[in-house]
């Protein structure tokens, strides 16, 4: 079993690009949240911004992976109207009691995403061991390697500590 699960939502593919790079860098399992409502085009953009502004949770399909199976969860979201996405809000509301340790990341078209990360941490009721906010333009242009390396270094330290403190299998009794 892997020690880390990356759970993310992506409307345009920007957050997905970052989540995939992160998963490859740290060897994590990945869960992409599936929104039950279309968000394509201008109407989808407006619905997303409206739900972000209202801090409304979205409707998502049941996840395929259980966060309780992982000692470490990384949550990723685009920033909508200064807040986390509605699908991510729903996921956290449903799953937060299963989170042991969390890392957080977001992608933002404008602004720095700090408010979204702060509200995610508060909703998880956890202090994140690592967090990262990147601008959409930087992700799309491939200018995120240093931030990703710093983030994965922080995750690696936590994963190494987790592996050291994990209970080992009982020794077989001599025959």
N, C-alpha and C positions, 0 to 999 in steps of 0.2 A: 504494500500500500504506500502511496505517495504521502508525504507529510503536508502538502499544500494543495488547496483547491482555489482556483481563480474563478470567480463568478462575476460576470459583467453583462451589461446591456449596451447595445450600440444601435443607433438609428441610422447613421450614415456610413458606418464602417470605420470611423476614426478610432473610437474606443476599442473596436475589435482588433485593429492593427496593433495597437499597443498591448492589448491582452495577449495576443498570439506571440508577440516578441517576448513578453514577460514569461509566458509559459515555457517557451523554448529555452530561455535563459536560466530558468530555475527548475525545470523538469517537473512542472505542476500539472495536475489534472485541470480541465477547463469545463465550465458550464456557462453557456450563453443563454441568457434569459430570453424567453419567447413571449413577445407582447401579443395579446389576443386581439388587439385593434390595429388596423393599418395606420401607419404614420407617414405614408408617402406624400410627396408634393407639398404645396403650400398649406392645404388644410391640415395635413399631418403635422407640419411644422407649427402651425398655430395651436393645434390641440396640445402638442407637447409643451409649448411655452406657457399656455394657460394652466395646464396641470402642474408645471414646475412652479409657477407663480403662486398657485393655490396650495402647494405642497400636498397635492392629492396623490394617493397611491394608484397605480395602474393595475390592470388585470393581466396576469401572466399565467402561462401554462405551468403545470406542476413541474418542479425541477427533477432532473434525472439522477442527480447525485445528492447524497445527504451530507450536510455540513458537519453533522455529529461524527462522521467517519474520519474527519481530518482535524489535526491539532491546530492547523493554521488556515485561515480563510483570507483571501485577498479579494476585495470588492472594487469593481471599476464601473464608472458611469460617465456619460456626458453631463455637462452642466446645462440645465434648462432654467432660464430666467433666474440665474444665481443659485439654483438649488439642484439637488440630485434628481435624476430622472424618475418619473412615476413608476416604471417597472422595478427599478432598484429599491425604491421606497417600499413597495409591496413585499419584495423579497426579504428585506431586512425585518419588516414587521412580522412576517411569518416565521422567520428562521433564527432570529437573534438569540434566542435562548440556547441555541446549539453552538454558538460561536465561542471558541476558547480564546484564541488570539486573532487579531485582525490587522491587516494592512489595507490601505485605501489608496485609490488613484482616481483621477478624473481628467477629462479633456474638456477644454472650454474654447468656444469661438471668440469670446471676449472676456475680459476680466481675468482673475487669477485662480478662481475655483476654491479659494480658501473657505468661503462660507459653506460651500457644498461639502467639503471634507469635514468641517466642524460639525455640521448637522448629521452627517453619516456616523461620525464617532459618537455623538450624543445619542442617536437612535439605537446604535449597537450597544450602548452603555459600556463601551470599552475604549481605553486609550490605545490608539493604533501604535504598533511597533515600528511602522514605516508608513509614510504617505508621500504622494507625488501628484502634482498638478501640472499639466502641460497644455500649451495652446494648440488648438486644432491645426493651425498652419505649420507649426513646428513638427507635429507628428506626420502630417501629409508630406512635408519636405524631407523627412528623415532626420531631422535635427533633434533627436531625443536620446541618442546613445549614452551620453554621459549621465543624464538623469536616470535612465534605465539601469545603468551600471551601479549607480549609487543606491538606488532602490533595491536592486537584487542583492547587493552586498549587505544591506540591513536585514533583508529576509534570510540570507544565508546564515547570518549570525544567530538569528532566532531559531532557524531550523536545526542548526548544529546543536544548540543548547537543548532543543526539544528531543533530538535523537539521543543525546547523552543522558537525559533524565527519564526517557521512556523505560517502563518496566521491561526487564528481560524475561525471556521464557524460562520457566522453571527447569532446573537440571533434571535429567532423567535419573531415576534411582538406580543404583548399581544392581546388576542381576546376579 
